[in-house]
Amino acid sequence: QVQLVESGGGSVQAGESLRLSCAFFGPIAYPSGMAWFRQAPGKERSEVAHIYDSGGISYADSVKGRFTISQDKAKNTLDLQMNSLKPEDTAMYYCAAFFRSRTYWGQGTQVTVSS
């Protein structure tokens, strides 16, 4: 059973930074990709950043230049460095791990940015 545990969320002022971390446990094999998603109240969950098994990375247009996704395969962790945060970044952030058979999700960590 794969388990993902996010941490690092919190409440900050606009312009400040946060670093989210996702630790995952129990994979038989390394996932084919991992990503951060977010969901604000009343909105659909959307992908923020994705790191592929090839090493390729993609970002949502709204976070390009401000957020950086990284992974440490030795430690089984996935991080999201978020700089220059904006009120519109306020959401629950989820870590996801993609395997051939299914996708696993963490429980989420709340990020609140006030103006």
ZISUL-V512374 format. One record per pair of residues at least 6 apart in sequence whose C-alpha atoms are under 7 Angstrom apart, sorted by the first residue. I is the first residue (numbers start at 1). GAP is how many residues later the second one is. If there is no record, write none. Layout:
I:GAP  I:GAP
This chain:
1:25  2:22  2:23  2:24  2:25  2:102  3:21  3:22  3:23  4:18  4:19  4:20  4:21  4:101  4:102  5:17  5:18  5:19  5:101  5:102  6:15  6:16  6:17  6:89  6:100  6:102  6:103  7:13  7:14  7:15  7:102  8:11  8:12  8:13  9:11  9:100  9:101  9:102  10:100  10:101  10:102  11:100  11:101  11:102  12:100  12:101  12:102  13:100  13:101  13:102  14:70  14:71  14:72  14:73  14:99  14:100  14:101  15:69  15:70  15:71  16:67  16:68  16:69  17:65  17:66  17:67  17:68  18:63  18:64  18:65  19:60  19:61  19:62  19:63  20:59  20:60  20:61  21:56  21:57  21:58  21:59  22:55  22:56  22:57  22:73  23:53  23:54  23:55  24:52  24:53  31:66  31:67  31:68  32:20  32:21  32:66  32:67  33:18  33:19  33:20  33:64  33:65  34:16  34:17  34:18  34:62  34:63  34:64  35:14  35:15  35:16  35:60  35:61  35:62  36:11  36:12  36:13  36:14  36:57  36:58  36:59  36:60  37:8  37:9  37:10  37:11  37:56  37:57  37:58  38:7  38:8  38:9  38:10  38:53  38:54  38:55  38:56  39:6  39:7  39:52  39:53  39:54  40:50  40:51  40:52  47:13  48:11  48:12  49:9  49:10  49:11  49:20  50:7  50:8  50:9  51:6  51:7  66:16  66:17  66:18  67:13  67:14  67:15  67:16  68:12  68:13  68:14  69:10  69:11  69:12  70:8  70:9  70:10  71:6  71:7  71:8  72:6  85:28  86:27  87:26  87:27  87:28  89:24  90:21  90:22  90:23  91:19  91:20  91:21  92:16  92:17  92:18  92:19  93:15  93:16  93:17  94:11  94:12  94:13  94:14  94:15  95:10  95:11  96:7  96:8  96:9  96:10  97:6  97:7  97:8  98:6
